[in-house]
Amino acid sequence: MALFKKRTAGKPGEWYYCLVHGKVEEGPECPAKDRFGPYASREEAQHAMDIARERNEEWDTDPRWHDATAGEREED
């Protein structure tokens, strides 16, 4: 008995963006390692790369994610 069932067909209303093919899919057609999602709508999935770019920019500029280097740390 398998612990995990391999889902071969997606659910209607689940939208993904395939990184390999550069296209929007309803339900997962490509492997999970090759896609972003699920998204609530086709339009949202079409903007997956823009969303990822915006999030990366936010994380790159978030001071909570950048530790001070050894020279910048305060001496106690």
PQR file of N, CA, C, O and H, with PARSE charges and radii, in Angstrom:
ATOM      1  N   MET A   1       0.847  -1.183   0.000 -0.4000 1.5000
ATOM      2  CA  MET A   1       0.000   0.000   0.000 -0.0000 2.0000
ATOM      3  C   MET A   1       0.889   1.241   0.000  0.5500 1.7000
ATOM      4  O   MET A   1       1.778   1.372   0.841 -0.5500 1.4000
ATOM      5  N   ALA A   2       0.656   2.120  -0.912 -0.4000 1.5000
ATOM      6  CA  ALA A   2       1.448   3.342  -1.023 -0.0000 2.0000
ATOM      7  C   ALA A   2       1.025   4.360   0.037  0.5500 1.7000
ATOM      8  O   ALA A   2      -0.156   4.510   0.350 -0.5500 1.4000
ATOM      9  H   ALA A   2      -0.066   2.013  -1.595  0.4000 1.0000
ATOM     10  N   LEU A   3       2.023   5.048   0.573 -0.4000 1.5000
ATOM     11  CA  LEU A   3       1.719   6.090   1.550 -0.0000 2.0000
ATOM     12  C   LEU A   3       1.153   7.336   0.886  0.5500 1.7000
ATOM     13  O   LEU A   3       0.286   8.012   1.439 -0.5500 1.4000
ATOM     14  H   LEU A   3       2.982   4.926   0.318  0.4000 1.0000
ATOM     15  N   PHE A   4       1.651   7.627  -0.295 -0.4000 1.5000
ATOM     16  CA  PHE A   4       1.217   8.825  -1.008 -0.0000 2.0000
ATOM     17  C   PHE A   4       0.700   8.417  -2.378  0.5500 1.7000
ATOM     18  O   PHE A   4       1.353   7.671  -3.109 -0.5500 1.4000
ATOM     19  H   PHE A   4       2.356   7.078  -0.745  0.4000 1.0000
ATOM     20  N   LYS A   5      -0.466   8.912  -2.709 -0.4000 1.5000
ATOM     21  CA  LYS A   5      -1.007   8.653  -4.032 -0.0000 2.0000
ATOM     22  C   LYS A   5      -0.473   9.699  -4.994  0.5500 1.7000
ATOM     23  O   LYS A   5      -0.478  10.891  -4.688 -0.5500 1.4000
ATOM     24  H   LYS A   5      -0.996   9.518  -2.115  0.4000 1.0000
ATOM     25  N   LYS A   6      -0.018   9.261  -6.139 -0.4000 1.5000
ATOM     26  CA  LYS A   6       0.433  10.197  -7.156 -0.0000 2.0000
ATOM     27  C   LYS A   6      -0.796  10.744  -7.865  0.5500 1.7000
ATOM     28  O   LYS A   6      -1.566  10.006  -8.480 -0.5500 1.4000
ATOM     29  H   LYS A   6      -0.014   8.293  -6.388  0.4000 1.0000
ATOM     30  N   ARG A   7      -0.957  12.043  -7.763 -0.4000 1.5000
ATOM     31  CA  ARG A   7      -2.120  12.679  -8.377 -0.0000 2.0000
ATOM     32  C   ARG A   7      -1.780  12.987  -9.819  0.5500 1.7000
ATOM     33  O   ARG A   7      -0.886  13.785 -10.099 -0.5500 1.4000
ATOM     34  H   ARG A   7      -0.332  12.643  -7.264  0.4000 1.0000
ATOM     35  N   THR A   8      -2.489  12.359 -10.725 -0.4000 1.5000
ATOM     36  CA  THR A   8      -2.203  12.553 -12.138 -0.0000 2.0000
ATOM     37  C   THR A   8      -3.086  13.620 -12.770  0.5500 1.7000
ATOM     38  O   THR A   8      -2.730  14.180 -13.806 -0.5500 1.4000
ATOM     39  H   THR A   8      -3.216  11.711 -10.497  0.4000 1.0000
ATOM     40  N   ALA A   9      -4.224  13.906 -12.164 -0.4000 1.5000
ATOM     41  CA  ALA A   9      -5.121  14.921 -12.711 -0.0000 2.0000
ATOM     42  C   ALA A   9      -5.378  15.976 -11.651  0.5500 1.7000
ATOM     43  O   ALA A   9      -5.549  15.667 -10.472 -0.5500 1.4000
ATOM     44  H   ALA A   9      -4.514  13.451 -11.322  0.4000 1.0000
ATOM     45  N   GLY A  10      -5.401  17.204 -12.083 -0.4000 1.5000
ATOM     46  CA  GLY A  10      -5.647  18.301 -11.153 -0.0000 2.0000
ATOM     47  C   GLY A  10      -7.125  18.514 -10.924  0.5500 1.7000
ATOM     48  O   GLY A  10      -7.979  17.932 -11.593 -0.5500 1.4000
ATOM     49  H   GLY A  10      -5.261  17.454 -13.041  0.4000 1.0000
ATOM     50  N   LYS A  11      -7.392  19.352  -9.972 -0.4000 1.5000
ATOM     51  CA  LYS A  11      -8.771  19.712  -9.678 -0.0000 2.0000
ATOM     52  C   LYS A  11      -9.149  20.920 -10.521  0.5500 1.7000
ATOM     53  O   LYS A  11      -8.325  21.815 -10.706 -0.5500 1.4000
ATOM     54  H   LYS A  11      -6.699  19.825  -9.428  0.4000 1.0000
ATOM     55  N   PRO A  12     -10.358  20.969 -11.030 -0.5600 1.5000
ATOM     56  CA  PRO A  12     -10.800  22.174 -11.730  0.2800 2.0000
ATOM     57  C   PRO A  12     -10.718  23.371 -10.791  0.5500 1.7000
ATOM     58  O   PRO A  12     -11.096  23.276  -9.623 -0.5500 1.4000
ATOM     59  N   GLY A  13     -10.239  24.461 -11.284 -0.4000 1.5000
ATOM     60  CA  GLY A  13     -10.130  25.663 -10.476 -0.0000 2.0000
ATOM     61  C   GLY A  13      -8.766  25.849  -9.839  0.5500 1.7000
ATOM     62  O   GLY A  13      -8.504  26.903  -9.260 -0.5500 1.4000
ATOM     63  H   GLY A  13      -9.931  24.538 -12.233  0.4000 1.0000
ATOM     64  N   GLU A  14      -7.883  24.851  -9.928 -0.4000 1.5000
ATOM     65  CA  GLU A  14      -6.505  24.998  -9.472 -0.0000 2.0000
ATOM     66  C   GLU A  14      -5.661  25.397 -10.673  0.5500 1.7000
ATOM     67  O   GLU A  14      -5.664  24.715 -11.698 -0.5500 1.4000
ATOM     68  H   GLU A  14      -8.096  23.995 -10.399  0.4000 1.0000
ATOM     69  N   TRP A  15      -4.952  26.484 -10.545 -0.4000 1.5000
ATOM     70  CA  TRP A  15      -4.145  26.984 -11.649 -0.0000 2.0000
ATOM     71  C   TRP A  15      -2.671  27.000 -11.257  0.5500 1.7000
ATOM     72  O   TRP A  15      -2.326  27.356 -10.130 -0.5500 1.4000
ATOM     73  H   TRP A  15      -4.949  27.038  -9.713  0.4000 1.0000
ATOM     74  N   TYR A  16      -1.820  26.619 -12.175 -0.4000 1.5000
ATOM     75  CA  TYR A  16      -0.385  26.537 -11.946 -0.0000 2.0000
ATOM     76  C   TYR A  16       0.348  27.222 -13.097  0.5500 1.7000
ATOM     77  O   TYR A  16      -0.191  27.383 -14.192 -0.5500 1.4000
ATOM     78  H   TYR A  16      -2.100  26.330 -13.090  0.4000 1.0000
ATOM     79  N   TYR A  17       1.589  27.619 -12.823 -0.4000 1.5000
ATOM     80  CA  TYR A  17       2.449  28.144 -13.869 -0.0000 2.0000
ATOM     81  C   TYR A  17       3.612  27.180 -14.020  0.5500 1.7000
ATOM     82  O   TYR A  17       4.359  26.963 -13.066 -0.5500 1.4000
ATOM     83  H   TYR A  17       2.027  27.488 -11.934  0.4000 1.0000
ATOM     84  N   CYS A  18       3.778  26.600 -15.199 -0.4000 1.5000
ATOM     85  CA  CYS A  18       4.858  25.659 -15.473 -0.0000 2.0000
ATOM     86  C   CYS A  18       6.113  26.441 -15.841  0.5500 1.7000
ATOM     87  O   CYS A  18       6.118  27.213 -16.801 -0.5500 1.4000
ATOM     88  H   CYS A  18       3.171  26.777 -15.974  0.4000 1.0000
ATOM     89  N   LEU A  19       7.180  26.233 -15.066 -0.4000 1.5000
ATOM     90  CA  LEU A  19       8.440  26.929 -15.302 -0.0000 2.0000
ATOM     91  C   LEU A  19       9.176  26.385 -16.525  0.5500 1.7000
ATOM     92  O   LEU A  19       9.922  27.121 -17.171 -0.5500 1.4000
ATOM     93  H   LEU A  19       7.176  25.606 -14.286  0.4000 1.0000
ATOM     94  N   VAL A  20       8.977  25.121 -16.846 -0.4000 1.5000
ATOM     95  CA  VAL A  20       9.657  24.503 -17.984 -0.0000 2.0000
ATOM     96  C   VAL A  20       9.051  24.967 -19.300  0.5500 1.7000
ATOM     97  O   VAL A  20       9.767  25.337 -20.231 -0.5500 1.4000
ATOM     98  H   VAL A  20       8.371  24.523 -16.321  0.4000 1.0000
ATOM     99  N   HIS A  21       7.728  24.945 -19.365 -0.4000 1.5000
ATOM    100  CA  HIS A  21       7.033  25.277 -20.610 -0.0000 2.0000
ATOM    101  C   HIS A  21       6.605  26.738 -20.695  0.5500 1.7000
ATOM    102  O   HIS A  21       6.216  27.215 -21.761 -0.5500 1.4000
ATOM    103  H   HIS A  21       7.147  24.645 -18.609  0.4000 1.0000
ATOM    104  N   GLY A  22       6.680  27.458 -19.551 -0.4000 1.5000
ATOM    105  CA  GLY A  22       6.286  28.869 -19.546 -0.0000 2.0000
ATOM    106  C   GLY A  22       4.821  29.073 -19.859  0.5500 1.7000
ATOM    107  O   GLY A  22       4.448  30.009 -20.567 -0.5500 1.4000
ATOM    108  H   GLY A  22       6.997  27.071 -18.685  0.4000 1.0000
ATOM    109  N   LYS A  23       3.983  28.180 -19.321 -0.4000 1.5000
ATOM    110  CA  LYS A  23       2.551  28.291 -19.612 -0.0000 2.0000
ATOM    111  C   LYS A  23       1.724  28.042 -18.365  0.5500 1.7000
ATOM    112  O   LYS A  23       2.194  27.455 -17.390 -0.5500 1.4000
ATOM    113  H   LYS A  23       4.286  27.420 -18.746  0.4000 1.0000
ATOM    114  N   VAL A  24       0.495  28.496 -18.419 -0.4000 1.5000
ATOM    115  CA  VAL A  24      -0.469  28.300 -17.341 -0.0000 2.0000
ATOM    116  C   VAL A  24      -1.188  26.977 -17.582  0.5500 1.7000
ATOM    117  O   VAL A  24      -1.554  26.648 -18.711 -0.5500 1.4000
ATOM    118  H   VAL A  24       0.113  28.973 -19.211  0.4000 1.0000
ATOM    119  N   GLU A  25      -1.387  26.216 -16.487 -0.4000 1.5000
ATOM    120  CA  GLU A  25      -2.082  24.935 -16.574 -0.0000 2.0000
ATOM    121  C   GLU A  25      -3.230  24.916 -15.577  0.5500 1.7000
ATOM    122  O   GLU A  25      -3.104  25.428 -14.465 -0.5500 1.4000
ATOM    123  H   GLU A  25      -1.090  26.484 -15.570  0.4000 1.0000
ATOM    124  N   GLU A  26      -4.339  24.329 -15.975 -0.4000 1.5000
ATOM    125  CA  GLU A  26      -5.409  24.090 -15.001 -0.0000 2.0000
ATOM    126  C   GLU A  26      -5.197  22.697 -14.462  0.5500 1.7000
ATOM    127  O   GLU A  26      -5.220  21.718 -15.208 -0.5500 1.4000
ATOM    128  H   GLU A  26      -4.441  23.912 -16.878  0.4000 1.0000
ATOM    129  N   GLY A  27      -4.991  22.612 -13.158 -0.4000 1.5000
ATOM    130  CA  GLY A  27      -4.604  21.333 -12.560 -0.0000 2.0000
ATOM    131  C   GLY A  27      -3.147  21.074 -12.892  0.5500 1.7000
ATOM    132  O   GLY A  27      -2.658  21.540 -13.921 -0.5500 1.4000
ATOM    133  H   GLY A  27      -4.973  23.407 -12.552  0.4000 1.0000
ATOM    134  N   PRO A  28      -2.448  20.343 -12.046 -0.5600 1.5000
ATOM    135  CA  PRO A  28      -1.033  20.119 -12.309  0.2800 2.0000
ATOM    136  C   PRO A  28      -0.828  19.143 -13.459  0.5500 1.7000
ATOM    137  O   PRO A  28      -1.229  17.982 -13.380 -0.5500 1.4000
ATOM    138  N   GLU A  29      -0.213  19.615 -14.509 -0.4000 1.5000
ATOM    139  CA  GLU A  29       0.146  18.748 -15.630 -0.0000 2.0000
ATOM    140  C   GLU A  29       1.609  18.345 -15.529  0.5500 1.7000
ATOM    141  O   GLU A  29       1.972  17.215 -15.857 -0.5500 1.4000
ATOM    142  H   GLU A  29       0.113  20.558 -14.574  0.4000 1.0000
ATOM    143  N   CYS A  30       2.440  19.260 -15.079 -0.4000 1.5000
ATOM    144  CA  CYS A  30       3.872  19.019 -14.966 -0.0000 2.0000
ATOM    145  C   CYS A  30       4.233  18.698 -13.517  0.5500 1.7000
ATOM    146  O   CYS A  30       3.455  19.000 -12.612 -0.5500 1.4000
ATOM    147  H   CYS A  30       2.145  20.177 -14.812  0.4000 1.0000
ATOM    148  N   PRO A  31       5.409  18.087 -13.278 -0.5600 1.5000
ATOM    149  CA  PRO A  31       5.816  17.747 -11.912  0.2800 2.0000
ATOM    150  C   PRO A  31       5.894  18.977 -11.008  0.5500 1.7000
ATOM    151  O   PRO A  31       6.132  20.090 -11.476 -0.5500 1.4000
ATOM    152  N   ALA A  32       5.690  18.760  -9.714 -0.4000 1.5000
ATOM    153  CA  ALA A  32       5.685  19.854  -8.736 -0.0000 2.0000
ATOM    154  C   ALA A  32       6.983  20.651  -8.759  0.5500 1.7000
ATOM    155  O   ALA A  32       6.956  21.861  -8.536 -0.5500 1.4000
ATOM    156  H   ALA A  32       5.497  17.855  -9.334  0.4000 1.0000
ATOM    157  N   LYS A  33       8.122  20.005  -9.025 -0.4000 1.5000
ATOM    158  CA  LYS A  33       9.403  20.701  -9.033 -0.0000 2.0000
ATOM    159  C   LYS A  33       9.504  21.714 -10.174  0.5500 1.7000
ATOM    160  O   LYS A  33      10.390  22.568 -10.166 -0.5500 1.4000
ATOM    161  H   LYS A  33       8.144  19.022  -9.207  0.4000 1.0000
ATOM    162  N   ASP A  34       8.615  21.625 -11.138 -0.4000 1.5000
ATOM    163  CA  ASP A  34       8.673  22.481 -12.318 -0.0000 2.0000
ATOM    164  C   ASP A  34       7.555  23.516 -12.379  0.5500 1.7000
ATOM    165  O   ASP A  34       7.324  24.102 -13.436 -0.5500 1.4000
ATOM    166  H   ASP A  34       7.895  20.931 -11.145  0.4000 1.0000
ATOM    167  N   ARG A  35       6.854  23.755 -11.265 -0.4000 1.5000
ATOM    168  CA  ARG A  35       5.719  24.673 -11.350 -0.0000 2.0000
ATOM    169  C   ARG A  35       5.565  25.504 -10.086  0.5500 1.7000
ATOM    170  O   ARG A  35       6.043  25.134  -9.014 -0.5500 1.4000
ATOM    171  H   ARG A  35       7.043  23.279 -10.406  0.4000 1.0000
ATOM    172  N   PHE A  36       4.885  26.636 -10.239 -0.4000 1.5000
ATOM    173  CA  PHE A  36       4.450  27.489  -9.136 -0.0000 2.0000
ATOM    174  C   PHE A  36       2.946  27.310  -9.021  0.5500 1.7000
ATOM    175  O   PHE A  36       2.259  27.113 -10.024 -0.5500 1.4000
ATOM    176  H   PHE A  36       4.497  26.936 -11.110  0.4000 1.0000
ATOM    177  N   GLY A  37       2.436  27.379  -7.797 -0.4000 1.5000
ATOM    178  CA  GLY A  37       1.000  27.319  -7.606 -0.0000 2.0000
ATOM    179  C   GLY A  37       0.649  26.412  -6.459  0.5500 1.7000
ATOM    180  O   GLY A  37       1.546  25.872  -5.813 -0.5500 1.4000
ATOM    181  H   GLY A  37       2.993  27.539  -6.983  0.4000 1.0000
ATOM    182  N   PRO A  38      -0.615  26.225  -6.184 -0.5600 1.5000
ATOM    183  CA  PRO A  38      -1.747  26.627  -7.018  0.2800 2.0000
ATOM    184  C   PRO A  38      -2.149  28.081  -6.802  0.5500 1.7000
ATOM    185  O   PRO A  38      -1.923  28.663  -5.742 -0.5500 1.4000
ATOM    186  N   TYR A  39      -2.742  28.636  -7.824 -0.4000 1.5000
ATOM    187  CA  TYR A  39      -3.287  29.989  -7.800 -0.0000 2.0000
ATOM    188  C   TYR A  39      -4.800  29.892  -7.921  0.5500 1.7000
ATOM    189  O   TYR A  39      -5.331  28.900  -8.422 -0.5500 1.4000
ATOM    190  H   TYR A  39      -2.926  28.163  -8.686  0.4000 1.0000
ATOM    191  N   ALA A  40      -5.486  30.923  -7.463 -0.4000 1.5000
ATOM    192  CA  ALA A  40      -6.949  30.922  -7.447 -0.0000 2.0000
ATOM    193  C   ALA A  40      -7.556  31.140  -8.826  0.5500 1.7000
ATOM    194  O   ALA A  40      -8.699  30.751  -9.066 -0.5500 1.4000
ATOM    195  H   ALA A  40      -5.055  31.729  -7.057  0.4000 1.0000
ATOM    196  N   SER A  41      -6.805  31.758  -9.734 -0.4000 1.5000
ATOM    197  CA  SER A  41      -7.363  32.046 -11.054 -0.0000 2.0000
ATOM    198  C   SER A  41      -6.286  31.943 -12.126  0.5500 1.7000
ATOM    199  O   SER A  41      -5.089  31.968 -11.840 -0.5500 1.4000
ATOM    200  H   SER A  41      -5.877  32.075  -9.538  0.4000 1.0000
ATOM    201  N   ARG A  42      -6.742  31.827 -13.355 -0.4000 1.5000
ATOM    202  CA  ARG A  42      -5.825  31.781 -14.495 -0.0000 2.0000
ATOM    203  C   ARG A  42      -5.011  33.076 -14.560  0.5500 1.7000
ATOM    204  O   ARG A  42      -3.809  33.043 -14.823 -0.5500 1.4000
ATOM    205  H   ARG A  42      -7.714  31.807 -13.587  0.4000 1.0000
ATOM    206  N   GLU A  43      -5.660  34.201 -14.322 -0.4000 1.5000
ATOM    207  CA  GLU A  43      -4.984  35.497 -14.395 -0.0000 2.0000
ATOM    208  C   GLU A  43      -3.857  35.602 -13.367  0.5500 1.7000
ATOM    209  O   GLU A  43      -2.779  36.115 -13.667 -0.5500 1.4000
ATOM    210  H   GLU A  43      -6.637  34.227 -14.108  0.4000 1.0000
ATOM    211  N   GLU A  44      -4.115  35.109 -12.153 -0.4000 1.5000
ATOM    212  CA  GLU A  44      -3.088  35.144 -11.117 -0.0000 2.0000
ATOM    213  C   GLU A  44      -1.909  34.252 -11.515  0.5500 1.7000
ATOM    214  O   GLU A  44      -0.756  34.636 -11.320 -0.5500 1.4000
ATOM    215  H   GLU A  44      -4.990  34.692 -11.910  0.4000 1.0000
ATOM    216  N   ALA A  45      -2.184  33.072 -12.066 -0.4000 1.5000
ATOM    217  CA  ALA A  45      -1.120  32.166 -12.507 -0.0000 2.0000
ATOM    218  C   ALA A  45      -0.314  32.773 -13.648  0.5500 1.7000
ATOM    219  O   ALA A  45       0.887  32.527 -13.756 -0.5500 1.4000
ATOM    220  H   ALA A  45      -3.121  32.761 -12.224  0.4000 1.0000
ATOM    221  N   GLN A  46      -0.963  33.567 -14.505 -0.4000 1.5000
ATOM    222  CA  GLN A  46      -0.252  34.211 -15.610 -0.0000 2.0000
ATOM    223  C   GLN A  46       0.789  35.207 -15.108  0.5500 1.7000
ATOM    224  O   GLN A  46       1.753  35.511 -15.812 -0.5500 1.4000
ATOM    225  H   GLN A  46      -1.939  33.767 -14.417  0.4000 1.0000
ATOM    226  N   HIS A  47       0.597  35.708 -13.906 -0.4000 1.5000
ATOM    227  CA  HIS A  47       1.519  36.679 -13.320 -0.0000 2.0000
ATOM    228  C   HIS A  47       2.456  36.038 -12.296  0.5500 1.7000
ATOM    229  O   HIS A  47       3.037  36.741 -11.468 -0.5500 1.4000
ATOM    230  H   HIS A  47      -0.186  35.462 -13.335  0.4000 1.0000
ATOM    231  N   ALA A  48       2.609  34.726 -12.342 -0.4000 1.5000
ATOM    232  CA  ALA A  48       3.419  34.008 -11.357 -0.0000 2.0000
ATOM    233  C   ALA A  48       4.851  34.520 -11.314  0.5500 1.7000
ATOM    234  O   ALA A  48       5.410  34.677 -10.229 -0.5500 1.4000
ATOM    235  H   ALA A  48       2.138  34.155 -13.014  0.4000 1.0000
ATOM    236  N   MET A  49       5.452  34.781 -12.453 -0.4000 1.5000
ATOM    237  CA  MET A  49       6.843  35.247 -12.479 -0.0000 2.0000
ATOM    238  C   MET A  49       6.943  36.665 -11.919  0.5500 1.7000
ATOM    239  O   MET A  49       7.923  36.991 -11.250 -0.5500 1.4000
ATOM    240  H   MET A  49       4.998  34.653 -13.335  0.4000 1.0000
ATOM    241  N   ASP A  50       5.947  37.511 -12.182 -0.4000 1.5000
ATOM    242  CA  ASP A  50       5.936  38.866 -11.609 -0.0000 2.0000
ATOM    243  C   ASP A  50       5.805  38.802 -10.087  0.5500 1.7000
ATOM    244  O   ASP A  50       6.479  39.536  -9.364 -0.5500 1.4000
ATOM    245  H   ASP A  50       5.151  37.245 -12.726  0.4000 1.0000
ATOM    246  N   ILE A  51       4.928  37.912  -9.612 -0.4000 1.5000
ATOM    247  CA  ILE A  51       4.730  37.748  -8.173 -0.0000 2.0000
ATOM    248  C   ILE A  51       6.035  37.277  -7.526  0.5500 1.7000
ATOM    249  O   ILE A  51       6.438  37.796  -6.486 -0.5500 1.4000
ATOM    250  H   ILE A  51       4.380  37.316 -10.199  0.4000 1.0000
ATOM    251  N   ALA A  52       6.692  36.294  -8.144 -0.4000 1.5000
ATOM    252  CA  ALA A  52       7.953  35.781  -7.603 -0.0000 2.0000
ATOM    253  C   ALA A  52       9.027  36.870  -7.595  0.5500 1.7000
ATOM    254  O   ALA A  52       9.786  36.990  -6.633 -0.5500 1.4000
ATOM    255  H   ALA A  52       6.364  35.872  -8.989  0.4000 1.0000
ATOM    256  N   ARG A  53       9.088  37.652  -8.653 -0.4000 1.5000
ATOM    257  CA  ARG A  53      10.077  38.739  -8.744 -0.0000 2.0000
ATOM    258  C   ARG A  53       9.842  39.771  -7.646  0.5500 1.7000
ATOM    259  O   ARG A  53      10.790  40.228  -7.008 -0.5500 1.4000
ATOM    260  H   ARG A  53       8.471  37.555  -9.434  0.4000 1.0000
ATOM    261  N   GLU A  54       8.579  40.140  -7.425 -0.4000 1.5000
ATOM    262  CA  GLU A  54       8.236  41.110  -6.365 -0.0000 2.0000
ATOM    263  C   GLU A  54       8.586  40.564  -4.981  0.5500 1.7000
ATOM    264  O   GLU A  54       9.122  41.287  -4.141 -0.5500 1.4000
ATOM    265  H   GLU A  54       7.808  39.769  -7.943  0.4000 1.0000
ATOM    266  N   ARG A  55       8.282  39.291  -4.746 -0.4000 1.5000
ATOM    267  CA  ARG A  55       8.602  38.689  -3.444 -0.0000 2.0000
ATOM    268  C   ARG A  55      10.109  38.615  -3.232  0.5500 1.7000
ATOM    269  O   ARG A  55      10.594  38.884  -2.133 -0.5500 1.4000
ATOM    270  H   ARG A  55       7.847  38.703  -5.428  0.4000 1.0000
ATOM    271  N   ASN A  56      10.847  38.255  -4.267 -0.4000 1.5000
ATOM    272  CA  ASN A  56      12.304  38.210  -4.146 -0.0000 2.0000
ATOM    273  C   ASN A  56      12.869  39.581  -3.816  0.5500 1.7000
ATOM    274  O   ASN A  56      13.775  39.703  -2.991 -0.5500 1.4000
ATOM    275  H   ASN A  56      10.453  38.037  -5.160  0.4000 1.0000
ATOM    276  N   GLU A  57      12.340  40.602  -4.453 -0.4000 1.5000
ATOM    277  CA  GLU A  57      12.794  41.974  -4.181 -0.0000 2.0000
ATOM    278  C   GLU A  57      12.501  42.359  -2.732  0.5500 1.7000
ATOM    279  O   GLU A  57      13.340  42.962  -2.062 -0.5500 1.4000
ATOM    280  H   GLU A  57      11.605  40.503  -5.123  0.4000 1.0000
ATOM    281  N   GLU A  58      11.308  42.008  -2.254 -0.4000 1.5000
ATOM    282  CA  GLU A  58      10.950  42.300  -0.859 -0.0000 2.0000
ATOM    283  C   GLU A  58      11.901  41.587   0.098  0.5500 1.7000
ATOM    284  O   GLU A  58      12.368  42.186   1.067 -0.5500 1.4000
ATOM    285  H   GLU A  58      10.627  41.518  -2.798  0.4000 1.0000
ATOM    286  N   TRP A  59      12.188  40.324  -0.165 -0.4000 1.5000
ATOM    287  CA  TRP A  59      13.064  39.550   0.716 -0.0000 2.0000
ATOM    288  C   TRP A  59      14.505  40.063   0.640  0.5500 1.7000
ATOM    289  O   TRP A  59      15.205  40.109   1.651 -0.5500 1.4000
ATOM    290  H   TRP A  59      11.809  39.838  -0.953  0.4000 1.0000
ATOM    291  N   ASP A  60      14.940  40.445  -0.557 -0.4000 1.5000
ATOM    292  CA  ASP A  60      16.307  40.949  -0.718 -0.0000 2.0000
ATOM    293  C   ASP A  60      16.530  42.253   0.029  0.5500 1.7000
ATOM    294  O   ASP A  60      17.651  42.546   0.447 -0.5500 1.4000
ATOM    295  H   ASP A  60      14.370  40.407  -1.378  0.4000 1.0000
ATOM    296  N   THR A  61      15.477  43.035   0.200 -0.4000 1.5000
ATOM    297  CA  THR A  61      15.623  44.332   0.854 -0.0000 2.0000
ATOM    298  C   THR A  61      15.083  44.352   2.284  0.5500 1.7000
ATOM    299  O   THR A  61      15.064  45.406   2.920 -0.5500 1.4000
ATOM    300  H   THR A  61      14.567  42.797  -0.139  0.4000 1.0000
ATOM    301  N   ASP A  62      14.649  43.208   2.793 -0.4000 1.5000
ATOM    302  CA  ASP A  62      14.105  43.127   4.156 -0.0000 2.0000
ATOM    303  C   ASP A  62      15.260  42.994   5.148  0.5500 1.7000
ATOM    304  O   ASP A  62      15.991  42.004   5.114 -0.5500 1.4000
ATOM    305  H   ASP A  62      14.665  42.352   2.277  0.4000 1.0000
ATOM    306  N   PRO A  63      15.429  43.977   6.027 -0.5600 1.5000
ATOM    307  CA  PRO A  63      16.554  43.928   6.960  0.2800 2.0000
ATOM    308  C   PRO A  63      16.482  42.754   7.940  0.5500 1.7000
ATOM    309  O   PRO A  63      17.501  42.377   8.519 -0.5500 1.4000
ATOM    310  N   ARG A  64      15.309  42.179   8.132 -0.4000 1.5000
ATOM    311  CA  ARG A  64      15.194  41.030   9.039 -0.0000 2.0000
ATOM    312  C   ARG A  64      15.894  39.790   8.495  0.5500 1.7000
ATOM    313  O   ARG A  64      16.212  38.873   9.253 -0.5500 1.4000
ATOM    314  H   ARG A  64      14.481  42.485   7.662  0.4000 1.0000
ATOM    315  N   TRP A  65      16.138  39.756   7.168 -0.4000 1.5000
ATOM    316  CA  TRP A  65      16.763  38.591   6.549 -0.0000 2.0000
ATOM    317  C   TRP A  65      18.271  38.760   6.394  0.5500 1.7000
ATOM    318  O   TRP A  65      18.952  37.838   5.944 -0.5500 1.4000
ATOM    319  H   TRP A  65      15.879  40.501   6.552  0.4000 1.0000
ATOM    320  N   HIS A  66      18.794  39.913   6.758 -0.4000 1.5000
ATOM    321  CA  HIS A  66      20.219  40.167   6.573 -0.0000 2.0000
ATOM    322  C   HIS A  66      20.876  40.361   7.925  0.5500 1.7000
ATOM    323  O   HIS A  66      20.651  41.367   8.598 -0.5500 1.4000
ATOM    324  H   HIS A  66      18.241  40.661   7.123  0.4000 1.0000
ATOM    325  N   ASP A  67      21.690  39.393   8.318 -0.4000 1.5000
ATOM    326  CA  ASP A  67      22.428  39.515   9.570 -0.0000 2.0000
ATOM    327  C   ASP A  67      23.575  40.484   9.373  0.5500 1.7000
ATOM    328  O   ASP A  67      24.109  40.612   8.271 -0.5500 1.4000
ATOM    329  H   ASP A  67      21.873  38.576   7.772  0.4000 1.0000
ATOM    330  N   ALA A  68      23.949  41.158  10.429 -0.4000 1.5000
ATOM    331  CA  ALA A  68      25.107  42.058  10.376 -0.0000 2.0000
ATOM    332  C   ALA A  68      26.353  41.205  10.195  0.5500 1.7000
ATOM    333  O   ALA A  68      26.436  40.096  10.723 -0.5500 1.4000
ATOM    334  H   ALA A  68      23.516  41.054  11.324  0.4000 1.0000
ATOM    335  N   THR A  69      27.316  41.721   9.452 -0.4000 1.5000
ATOM    336  CA  THR A  69      28.579  41.020   9.294 -0.0000 2.0000
ATOM    337  C   THR A  69      29.391  41.188  10.570  0.5500 1.7000
ATOM    338  O   THR A  69      29.047  42.006  11.422 -0.5500 1.4000
ATOM    339  H   THR A  69      27.248  42.621   9.023  0.4000 1.0000
ATOM    340  N   ALA A  70      30.445  40.434  10.703 -0.4000 1.5000
ATOM    341  CA  ALA A  70      31.241  40.440  11.924 -0.0000 2.0000
ATOM    342  C   ALA A  70      31.736  41.843  12.253  0.5500 1.7000
ATOM    343  O   ALA A  70      31.771  42.207  13.429 -0.5500 1.4000
ATOM    344  H   ALA A  70      30.725  39.769  10.010  0.4000 1.0000
ATOM    345  N   GLY A  71      32.119  42.643  11.262 -0.4000 1.5000
ATOM    346  CA  GLY A  71      32.622  43.998  11.498 -0.0000 2.0000
ATOM    347  C   GLY A  71      31.541  44.971  11.896  0.5500 1.7000
ATOM    348  O   GLY A  71      31.839  46.013  12.481 -0.5500 1.4000
ATOM    349  H   GLY A  71      32.090  42.347  10.307  0.4000 1.0000
ATOM    350  N   GLU A  72      30.272  44.659  11.593 -0.4000 1.5000
ATOM    351  CA  GLU A  72      29.175  45.571  11.893 -0.0000 2.0000
ATOM    352  C   GLU A  72      28.537  45.288  13.235  0.5500 1.7000
ATOM    353  O   GLU A  72      27.771  46.113  13.732 -0.5500 1.4000
ATOM    354  H   GLU A  72      30.029  43.812  11.118  0.4000 1.0000
ATOM    355  N   ARG A  73      28.832  44.132  13.847 -0.4000 1.5000
ATOM    356  CA  ARG A  73      28.224  43.769  15.127 -0.0000 2.0000
ATOM    357  C   ARG A  73      28.772  44.640  16.241  0.5500 1.7000
ATOM    358  O   ARG A  73      29.943  45.018  16.243 -0.5500 1.4000
ATOM    359  H   ARG A  73      29.455  43.462  13.444  0.4000 1.0000
ATOM    360  N   GLU A  74      27.907  44.948  17.178 -0.4000 1.5000
ATOM    361  CA  GLU A  74      28.325  45.754  18.322 -0.0000 2.0000
ATOM    362  C   GLU A  74      29.078  44.878  19.301  0.5500 1.7000
ATOM    363  O   GLU A  74      28.712  43.726  19.535 -0.5500 1.4000
ATOM    364  H   GLU A  74      26.956  44.641  17.176  0.4000 1.0000
ATOM    365  N   GLU A  75      30.108  45.422  19.858 -0.4000 1.5000
ATOM    366  CA  GLU A  75      30.884  44.728  20.877 -0.0000 2.0000
ATOM    367  C   GLU A  75      30.191  44.888  22.210  0.5500 1.7000
ATOM    368  O   GLU A  75      29.793  45.997  22.566 -0.5500 1.4000
ATOM    369  H   GLU A  75      30.405  46.358  19.668  0.4000 1.0000
ATOM    370  N   ASP A  76      30.034  43.798  22.962 -0.4000 1.5000
ATOM    371  CA  ASP A  76      29.420  43.877  24.304 -0.0000 2.0000
ATOM    372  C   ASP A  76      30.472  43.917  25.373  0.5500 1.7000
ATOM    373  O   ASP A  76      30.146  43.984  26.558 -0.5500 1.4000
ATOM    374  H   ASP A  76      30.357  42.897  22.673  0.4000 1.0000
TER
END
